[in-house]
Amino acid sequence: MDVQQLAFEKTVNVFINSLSNYFLKLTKKPIKTYAPFVKEPEDLIMKECTGMIGISGNKKGLIYISGDMGMFEDLIKQYVGLNSPTANDMLDMAGEVSNVVAGNVRETYGHEFMISIPVVFKGTPDRLKFPDDVPIYVIPMSWNGHEAFMVVGIK
């Protein structure tokens, strides 16, 4: 196995473990992840609702988790107990999920792995672009009947 493949697997596994642990702890329902793949920076994969975290320090890049509004609505109903969440509540939940997942990854990469506050948005923004020299890892997932993606661009 070459060095790039090993780096890909290590990075992806750190983020998958953080995401899996978060969902299992929060909802008592495991997520299912599918085969991760590398994506070109100009080919963004986004769903209806996205929470994104910038990464700086000993690693650079960003992570985002993107799913349909229904997934974040279900998370709010189960976790917060709010029966009729608003669109803003669902966007906040997308930011919360990405923030906690990135924060938990910090345990692996250390205190110099710095994360920003979440940025949330509906749809695909016009001007979001990954740096050209950052590998983009896409981790498809499903939870509670919802499809989503965790996208990690980190070096």
N, CA, C and O of each residue as an XYZ file, in Angstrom:
620
protein
N       0.849     -1.179      0.000
C       0.000      0.000      0.000
C       0.893      1.240      0.000
O       1.855      1.307      0.765
N       0.586      2.221     -0.847
C       1.452      3.396     -0.940
C       1.141      4.405      0.167
O       0.143      4.284      0.878
N       2.008      5.390      0.293
C       1.918      6.381      1.360
C       0.634      7.201      1.249
O      -0.008      7.479      2.262
N       0.248      7.593      0.025
C      -0.984      8.368     -0.154
C      -2.207      7.576      0.287
O      -3.109      8.134      0.913
N      -2.252      6.287     -0.027
C      -3.382      5.450      0.368
C      -3.454      5.319      1.885
O      -4.536      5.372      2.470
N      -2.295      5.148      2.517
C      -2.270      5.058      3.980
C      -2.750      6.360      4.620
O      -3.513      6.333      5.586
N      -2.310      7.492      4.089
C      -2.742      8.791      4.623
C      -4.241      8.973      4.443
O      -4.928      9.457      5.343
N      -4.747      8.580      3.272
C      -6.183      8.655      2.992
C      -6.961      7.841      4.021
O      -7.910      8.341      4.626
N      -6.559      6.589      4.219
C      -7.284      5.717      5.153
C      -7.214      6.221      6.581
O      -8.214      6.172      7.297
N      -6.062      6.703      7.011
C      -5.927      7.204      8.378
C      -6.835      8.414      8.604
O      -7.565      8.477      9.593
N      -6.781      9.368      7.679
C      -7.602     10.579      7.812
C      -9.082     10.234      7.814
O      -9.830     10.690      8.679
N      -9.500      9.432      6.851
C     -10.910      9.063      6.738
C     -11.380      8.329      7.994
O     -12.469      8.602      8.498
N     -10.578      7.413      8.496
C     -10.982      6.640      9.677
C     -11.126      7.510     10.921
O     -12.026      7.281     11.729
N     -10.267      8.492     11.088
C     -10.379      9.399     12.234
C     -11.727     10.124     12.202
O     -12.412     10.216     13.221
N     -12.100     10.634     11.036
C     -13.355     11.366     10.914
C     -14.569     10.432     10.991
O     -15.577     10.786     11.603
N     -14.485      9.254     10.382
C     -15.596      8.295     10.466
C     -15.831      7.892     11.917
O     -16.977      7.832     12.363
N     -14.764      7.617     12.656
C     -14.920      7.235     14.062
C     -15.566      8.350     14.873
O     -16.430      8.084     15.708
N     -15.162      9.581     14.641
C     -15.754     10.701     15.364
C     -17.238     10.841     15.027
O     -18.066     11.024     15.920
N     -17.571     10.753     13.741
C     -18.964     10.865     13.304
C     -19.812      9.725     13.861
O     -20.911      9.950     14.367
N     -19.299      8.511     13.766
C     -20.033      7.334     14.265
C     -20.271      7.422     15.761
O     -21.377      7.159     16.234
N     -19.241      7.792     16.506
C     -19.384      7.912     17.962
C     -20.393      8.984     18.339
O     -21.179      8.802     19.269
N     -20.374     10.101     17.620
C     -21.309     11.189     17.911
C     -22.752     10.734     17.713
O     -23.585     10.910     18.602
N     -23.050     10.153     16.558
C     -24.426      9.729     16.285
C     -24.877      8.643     17.254
O     -26.012      8.674     17.729
N     -24.011      7.695     17.551
C     -24.388      6.615     18.456
C     -24.649      7.151     19.862
O     -25.617      6.757     20.512
N     -23.795      8.039     20.322
C     -23.977      8.602     21.662
C     -25.222      9.489     21.733
O     -25.973      9.439     22.707
N     -25.430     10.293     20.702
C     -26.540     11.244     20.698
C     -27.890     10.566     20.497
O     -28.863     10.898     21.173
N     -27.947      9.608     19.561
C     -29.244      9.067     19.145
C     -29.463      7.608     19.502
O     -30.581      7.102     19.405
N     -28.408      6.934     19.913
C     -28.450      5.483     20.185
C     -28.712      4.674     18.917
O     -28.990      3.477     18.990
N     -28.624      5.329     17.749
C     -28.780      4.664     16.459
C     -27.482      4.836     15.680
O     -27.030      5.966     15.496
N     -26.879      3.761     15.222
C     -25.622      3.909     14.478
C     -25.849      4.486     13.080
O     -26.918      4.333     12.489
N     -24.827      5.142     12.580
C     -24.855      5.562     11.186
C     -24.259      4.430     10.358
O     -23.559      3.562     10.877
N     -24.545      4.458      9.089
C     -23.905      3.537      8.155
C     -23.066      4.391      7.223
O     -23.569      5.331      6.607
N     -21.791      4.063      7.123
C     -20.935      4.772      6.178
C     -20.659      3.865      4.993
O     -20.659      2.639      5.102
N     -20.428      4.499      3.873
C     -20.161      3.781      2.626
C     -18.739      4.092      2.180
O     -18.062      4.925      2.785
N     -18.295      3.439      1.147
C     -16.915      3.574      0.682
C     -16.556      5.039      0.420
O     -17.163      5.689     -0.432
N     -15.566      5.554      1.157
C     -15.113      6.926      0.921
C     -14.399      7.017     -0.422
O     -13.890      6.026     -0.945
N     -14.375      8.224     -0.963
C     -13.663      8.431     -2.217
C     -13.081      9.833     -2.250
O     -13.481     10.707     -1.482
N     -12.130     10.031     -3.151
C     -11.480     11.326     -3.319
C     -12.232     12.101     -4.393
O     -12.635     11.540     -5.412
N     -12.412     13.379     -4.156
C     -13.171     14.245     -5.064
C     -12.303     15.428     -5.481
O     -11.418     15.846     -4.735
N     -12.553     15.958     -6.655
C     -11.853     17.157     -7.121
C     -12.432     18.384     -6.416
O     -13.634     18.431     -6.154
N     -11.593     19.381     -6.106
C     -12.064     20.566     -5.369
C     -13.223     21.312     -6.026
O     -14.047     21.906     -5.330
N     -13.295     21.290     -7.342
C     -14.358     22.048     -8.010
C     -15.686     21.294     -8.055
O     -16.697     21.874     -8.451
N     -15.714     20.043     -7.669
C     -16.928     19.218     -7.720
C     -17.522     19.032     -6.324
O     -17.463     17.938     -5.764
N     -18.083     20.081     -5.774
C     -18.641     20.010     -4.430
C     -19.863     19.108     -4.381
O     -20.686     19.104     -5.297
N     -19.969     18.359     -3.319
C     -21.140     17.522     -3.077
C     -21.862     18.126     -1.887
O     -21.333     18.161     -0.776
N     -23.082     18.604     -2.131
C     -23.862     19.205     -1.049
C     -25.312     18.811     -1.175
O     -25.834     18.576     -2.265
N     -25.940     18.749     -0.028
C     -27.368     18.480      0.016
C     -28.067     19.769      0.448
O     -27.567     20.868      0.208
N     -29.195     19.625      1.070
C     -30.058     20.764      1.394
C     -29.520     21.664      2.512
O     -29.754     22.873      2.498
N     -28.812     21.090      3.464
C     -28.418     21.792      4.682
C     -26.992     21.373      5.047
O     -26.689     20.181      5.101
N     -26.117     22.355      5.297
C     -24.702     22.055      5.517
C     -24.157     22.845      6.694
O     -24.457     24.027      6.868
N     -23.344     22.161      7.502
C     -22.571     22.797      8.560
C     -21.101     22.598      8.238
O     -20.664     21.472      7.998
N     -20.329     23.687      8.231
C     -18.924     23.621      7.825
C     -18.024     24.206      8.904
O     -18.380     25.178      9.570
N     -16.850     23.599      9.064
C     -15.854     24.038     10.035
C     -14.527     24.227      9.306
O     -14.091     23.342      8.570
N     -13.884     25.377      9.509
C     -12.541     25.605      8.987
C     -11.518     25.013      9.943
O     -11.726     24.989     11.156
N     -10.419     24.539      9.390
C      -9.362     23.908     10.181
C      -8.057     24.654      9.915
O      -7.712     24.945      8.769
N      -7.336     24.958     11.000
C      -6.030     25.606     10.881
C      -5.105     25.031     11.948
O      -5.514     24.179     12.737
N      -3.888     25.486     11.970
C      -2.910     24.972     12.929
C      -2.037     23.920     12.281
O      -1.488     24.141     11.201
N      -1.904     22.755     12.947
C      -1.041     21.703     12.409
C      -1.639     20.993     11.197
O      -0.937     20.248     10.514
N      -2.899     21.209     10.927
C      -3.583     20.740      9.713
C      -4.324     21.939      9.149
O      -4.674     22.864      9.881
N      -4.559     21.917      7.851
C      -5.265     23.028      7.213
C      -6.346     22.474      6.310
O      -6.168     21.434      5.676
N      -7.479     23.178      6.252
C      -8.552     22.763      5.364
C      -9.911     23.026      5.962
O     -10.113     24.002      6.685
N     -10.849     22.137      5.649
C     -12.190     22.262      6.198
C     -12.912     20.921      6.176
O     -12.522     19.980      5.484
N     -13.968     20.880      6.956
C     -14.849     19.723      7.000
C     -16.269     20.250      6.906
O     -16.598     21.283      7.490
N     -17.107     19.534      6.169
C     -18.524     19.861      6.247
C     -19.360     18.597      6.239
O     -18.978     17.563      5.691
N     -20.515     18.722      6.870
C     -21.500     17.644      6.902
C     -22.754     18.212      6.262
O     -23.274     19.249      6.675
N     -23.226     17.505      5.243
C     -24.341     18.000      4.452
C     -25.409     16.916      4.328
O     -25.120     15.785      3.939
N     -26.634     17.277      4.659
C     -27.736     16.326      4.580
C     -29.036     17.056      4.268
O     -29.058     18.276      4.107
N     -30.105     16.296      4.187
C     -31.390     16.942      3.955
C     -31.915     17.529      5.269
O     -31.489     17.140      6.356
N     -32.839     18.463      5.140
C     -33.399     19.113      6.328
C     -34.043     18.092      7.258
O     -34.009     18.244      8.479
N     -34.628     17.053      6.672
C     -35.281     16.028      7.474
C     -34.343     15.320      8.435
O     -34.747     14.965      9.543
N     -33.103     15.111      8.032
C     -32.138     14.466      8.928
C     -31.887     15.336     10.154
O     -31.894     14.848     11.284
N     -31.665     16.626      9.922
C     -31.398     17.523     11.045
C     -32.657     17.750     11.884
O     -32.571     17.955     13.095
N     -33.814     17.715     11.243
C     -35.078     17.790     11.989
C     -35.214     16.580     12.914
O     -35.577     16.734     14.081
N     -34.928     15.375     12.406
C     -34.995     14.162     13.241
C     -34.007     14.220     14.395
O     -34.328     13.810     15.510
N     -32.802     14.729     14.134
C     -31.810     14.860     15.207
C     -32.319     15.801     16.300
O     -32.188     15.507     17.488
N     -32.897     16.926     15.896
C     -33.425     17.884     16.876
C     -34.557     17.257     17.683
O     -34.607     17.401     18.905
N     -35.454     16.571     17.009
C     -36.581     15.956     17.711
C     -36.091     14.931     18.729
O     -36.612     14.869     19.843
N     -35.102     14.132     18.363
C     -34.599     13.103     19.273
C     -33.719     13.678     20.371
O     -33.819     13.274     21.529
N     -32.857     14.621     20.009
C     -31.862     15.107     20.958
C     -32.381     16.254     21.814
O     -32.212     16.252     23.033
N     -33.009     17.229     21.176
C     -33.455     18.429     21.879
C     -34.874     18.264     22.407
O     -35.241     18.847     23.427
N     -35.671     17.458     21.698
C     -37.057     17.270     22.100
C     -37.983     18.345     21.553
O     -39.118     18.478     22.012
N     -37.515     19.104     20.588
C     -38.314     20.144     19.961
C     -39.122     19.514     18.834
O     -38.544     18.991     17.881
N     -40.447     19.555     18.928
C     -41.290     18.848     17.964
C     -41.464     19.554     16.626
O     -41.715     18.899     15.615
N     -41.338     20.865     16.603
C     -41.523     21.614     15.351
C     -40.350     22.559     15.118
O     -40.506     23.777     15.212
N     -39.179     22.007     14.816
C     -38.021     22.881     14.621
C     -38.163     23.731     13.355
O     -38.758     23.305     12.365
N     -37.611     24.921     13.410
C     -37.613     25.829     12.256
C     -36.430     25.495     11.342
O     -35.560     24.699     11.694
N     -36.422     26.116     10.173
C     -35.290     25.938      9.253
C     -33.995     26.416      9.910
O     -32.943     25.808      9.711
N     -34.060     27.483     10.679
C     -32.862     27.963     11.387
C     -32.393     26.970     12.439
O     -31.191     26.794     12.636
N     -33.333     26.321     13.115
C     -32.962     25.287     14.090
C     -32.206     24.158     13.399
O     -31.219     23.646     13.927
N     -32.675     23.775     12.215
C     -32.038     22.677     11.484
C     -30.651     23.077     10.994
O     -29.725     22.266     11.020
N     -30.503     24.322     10.548
C     -29.176     24.801     10.167
C     -28.238     24.818     11.373
O     -27.072     24.440     11.266
N     -28.758     25.258     12.519
C     -27.955     25.243     13.748
C     -27.505     23.828     14.097
O     -26.375     23.620     14.536
N     -28.388     22.867     13.900
C     -28.039     21.478     14.203
C     -26.949     20.988     13.252
O     -26.054     20.254     13.671
N     -27.008     21.380     11.990
C     -25.950     21.009     11.039
C     -24.606     21.564     11.514
O     -23.585     20.881     11.440
N     -24.615     22.789     11.996
C     -23.394     23.384     12.531
C     -22.913     22.672     13.780
O     -21.713     22.467     13.965
N     -23.849     22.297     14.634
C     -23.505     21.583     15.870
C     -22.856     20.237     15.572
O     -21.843     19.887     16.178
N     -23.432     19.484     14.647
C     -22.879     18.169     14.303
C     -21.459     18.328     13.769
O     -20.548     17.631     14.218
N     -21.261     19.233     12.820
C     -19.920     19.398     12.250
C     -18.928     19.904     13.299
O     -17.763     19.506     13.292
N     -19.377     20.764     14.186
C     -18.513     21.285     15.241
C     -18.068     20.189     16.207
O     -16.888     20.106     16.547
N     -18.992     19.358     16.645
C     -18.648     18.295     17.589
C     -17.748     17.256     16.927
O     -16.779     16.798     17.534
N     -18.062     16.882     15.688
C     -17.226     15.899     14.987
C     -15.800     16.434     14.837
O     -14.842     15.723     15.141
N     -15.648     17.679     14.373
C     -14.310     18.265     14.223
C     -13.621     18.405     15.578
O     -12.419     18.163     15.692
N     -14.372     18.793     16.598
C     -13.799     18.920     17.939
C     -13.295     17.601     18.477
O     -12.247     17.556     19.121
N     -14.022     16.525     18.227
C     -13.582     15.210     18.686
C     -12.352     14.726     17.931
O     -11.530     14.002     18.492
N     -12.215     15.117     16.667
C     -11.023     14.764     15.893
C      -9.790     15.423     16.499
O      -8.675     14.916     16.372
N      -9.999     16.531     17.142
C      -8.891     17.249     17.788
C      -8.168     16.369     18.810
O      -6.973     16.549     19.045
N      -8.874     15.434     19.408
C      -8.237     14.505     20.352
C      -7.140     13.691     19.672
O      -6.145     13.340     20.306
N      -7.312     13.392     18.399
C      -6.314     12.631     17.650
C      -5.153     13.516     17.213
O      -3.994     13.121     17.342
N      -5.448     14.707     16.696
C      -4.419     15.570     16.123
C      -3.795     16.558     17.111
O      -2.810     17.216     16.778
N      -4.347     16.670     18.311
C      -3.746     17.505     19.343
C      -4.255     18.930     19.386
O      -5.060     19.347     18.553
N      -3.766     19.675     20.380
C      -4.259     21.027     20.638
C      -3.915     22.026     19.537
O      -4.510     23.103     19.488
N      -2.984     21.705     18.664
C      -2.665     22.602     17.550
C      -3.600     22.402     16.355
O      -3.475     23.098     15.347
N      -4.521     21.469     16.462
C      -5.568     21.275     15.457
C      -6.688     22.240     15.830
O      -7.498     21.955     16.712
N      -6.724     23.371     15.157
C      -7.644     24.446     15.519
C      -8.872     24.400     14.617
O      -8.762     24.180     13.411
N     -10.050     24.612     15.220
C     -11.289     24.619     14.442
C     -12.005     25.960     14.612
O     -11.948     26.592     15.667
N     -12.675     26.367     13.543
C     -13.418     27.626     13.558
C     -14.811     27.396     14.147
O     -15.197     26.267     14.448
N     -15.542     28.477     14.300
C     -16.952     28.343     14.628
C     -17.663     27.833     13.368
O     -17.168     28.048     12.261
N     -18.792     27.175     13.512
C     -19.483     26.638     12.327
C     -20.036     27.736     11.423
O     -20.467     28.795     11.878
N     -20.007     27.444     10.144
C     -20.698     28.241      9.133
C     -21.778     27.327      8.572
O     -21.500     26.183      8.212
N     -23.004     27.822      8.496
C     -24.108     26.985      8.020
C     -24.771     27.636      6.818
O     -24.797     28.860      6.693
N     -25.311     26.794      5.929
C     -26.014     27.328      4.775
C     -26.938     26.292      4.172
O     -26.757     25.086      4.337
N     -27.937     26.802      3.467
C     -28.867     25.965      2.701
C     -28.386     25.930      1.262
O     -27.925     26.938      0.725
N     -28.496     24.761      0.640
C     -28.117     24.641     -0.761
C     -26.619     24.717     -0.959
O     -25.841     24.467     -0.038
N     -26.225     25.066     -2.173
C     -24.814     25.159     -2.526
C     -24.430     26.626     -2.681
O     -24.992     27.328     -3.522
N     -23.473     27.098     -1.874
C     -23.068     28.498     -2.006
C     -22.323     28.732     -3.325
O     -21.710     27.823     -3.884
N     -22.394     29.959     -3.797
C     -21.764     30.306     -5.075
C     -20.247     30.333     -5.010
O     -19.582     30.023     -5.998
N     -19.695     30.695     -3.868
C     -18.260     30.955     -3.832
C     -17.478     30.064     -2.884
O     -16.392     30.461     -2.463
N     -17.950     28.921     -2.535
C     -17.188     28.017     -1.686
C     -16.218     27.238     -2.559
O     -16.616     26.623     -3.548
N     -14.944     27.268     -2.189
C     -13.944     26.575     -2.981
C     -12.876     26.016     -2.055
O     -12.379     26.713     -1.170
N     -12.536     24.773     -2.262
C     -11.414     24.171     -1.558
C     -10.121     24.635     -2.219
O     -10.103     24.877     -3.426
N      -9.048     24.764     -1.460
C      -7.751     25.036     -2.095
C      -7.381     23.877     -3.033
O      -7.718     22.723     -2.770
N      -6.698     24.198     -4.110
C      -6.349     23.186     -5.110
C      -5.404     22.102     -4.582
O      -5.429     20.977     -5.083
N      -4.587     22.409     -3.600
C      -3.592     21.445     -3.134
C      -4.056     20.610     -1.938
O      -3.240     19.950     -1.295
N      -5.336     20.633     -1.639
C      -5.873     19.889     -0.499
C      -6.681     18.689     -1.007
O      -7.627     18.863     -1.774
N      -6.312     17.471     -0.583
C      -7.122     16.314     -0.990
C      -8.512     16.382     -0.355
O      -8.649     16.726      0.819
N      -9.538     16.051     -1.138
C     -10.926     16.106     -0.680
C     -11.435     14.677     -0.532
O     -11.484     13.923     -1.504
N     -11.811     14.316      0.683
C     -12.342     12.987      0.976
C     -13.843     13.104      1.200
O     -14.292     13.906      2.018
N     -14.610     12.313      0.480
C     -16.063     12.298      0.629
C     -16.452     10.986      1.303
O     -16.078      9.906      0.847
N     -17.203     11.092      2.389
C     -17.641      9.921      3.138
C     -19.172      9.907      3.106
O     -19.819     10.613      3.880
N     -19.749      9.101      2.209
C     -21.211      8.989      2.181
C     -21.698      8.262      3.437
O     -21.024      7.370      3.953
N     -22.855      8.651      3.909
C     -23.409      8.021      5.118
C     -24.925      8.015      5.050
O     -25.537      8.743      4.268
N     -25.512      7.180      5.884
C     -26.966      7.225      6.064
C     -27.272      7.014      7.539
O     -26.553      6.320      8.259
N     -28.363      7.635      7.959
C     -28.834      7.520      9.332
C     -30.343      7.720      9.325
O     -30.859      8.683      8.758
N     -31.027      6.802      9.959
C     -32.467      6.938     10.161
C     -33.228      7.197      8.853
O     -34.209      7.941      8.830
N     -32.758      6.573      7.770
C     -33.404      6.723      6.476
C     -32.969      7.945      5.673
O     -33.532      8.211      4.611
N     -31.985      8.688      6.155
C     -31.505      9.892      5.481
C     -30.101      9.671      4.934
O     -29.254      9.069      5.594
N     -29.862     10.165      3.714
C     -28.523     10.159      3.134
C     -27.838     11.479      3.445
O     -28.471     12.534      3.472
N     -26.541     11.402      3.676
C     -25.765     12.607      3.933
C     -24.326     12.357      3.508
O     -23.948     11.245      3.139
N     -23.534     13.423      3.568
C     -22.113     13.325      3.236
C     -21.303     14.073      4.277
O     -21.686     15.151      4.733
N     -20.193     13.488      4.640
C     -19.174     14.230      5.372
C     -18.031     14.423      4.383
O     -17.511     13.453      3.832
N     -17.644     15.663      4.163
C     -16.597     15.988      3.206
C     -15.436     16.617      4.006
O     -15.615     17.585      4.745
N     -14.263     16.034      3.829
C     -13.076     16.459      4.571
C     -12.010     16.865      3.570
O     -11.588     16.060      2.739
N     -11.584     18.095      3.650
C     -10.454     18.581      2.850
C      -9.385     19.023      3.806
O      -9.503     20.079      4.429
N      -8.343     18.236      3.935
C      -7.362     18.495      4.988
C      -5.968     18.078      4.525
O      -5.796     17.073      3.835
N      -4.995     18.868      4.918
C      -3.600     18.474      4.657
C      -2.732     18.885      5.822
O      -1.524     18.648      5.806
